[in-house]
């Protein structure tokens, strides 16, 4: 594995913002999943306020993730986790996620950490960190967070279900309730089955919306 350094991003890394957005977008297209689009300006704002993590190898962008604060600090979320194609299949995504997770716990010690994802790999990483799967009602009700899903291809099912369900799985880490020994709940077969059920529901929902139009 190439030597990679994971650090807190700052103004010296602003020039990577466009490349980061492109890699995030290209990755979503390859997976065929929905994604909330990011702009270079938004990524740059995260770097400037100390809420972005970047992985570098010999001055080259290798990976990225950023922190968002919701509900006046009651919740934080890790978003935009991505690894450059040249550095994949080396365990870097997990290292970036762990770095971001530990950094956010120090910076926002009283906040619950949550995320929504369709990726089994991300679910596994979250599980190892102590996240638990939850309903969307247990996540932030901040409208700005959910408005970020507007550019996702699955936004219609989210709105049709009144923001209570989508193809994504909600996951939450509550520092106040986390046991000393983390419970291992992750089951790849079960989660694949759940994802397939959601995909079927999504397809049926889209057909219904088209029929109504």
Buried (B, 14 or more C-beta within 10 A) or exposed (E): EEEBEBEBBEEEBBEBBEBBBEBBBEBBEEEEBBBBEBEBEBBBBBBBEEBBBBBBBEEBBBBBBBBBBBBEEBBBBBBBBBBBEEBBEBEBBBBBBBBBBEBBBEBBEEBBBBBBBBBBEBBBBBBBBBBBBBEBEBBBEBEEBBEBBEEBBBBBBBBBEEBEBBBBBBBBBBEEEBEEEBEEEBEEEEBEEBBEEBEEBBEEBBEEEEEEE
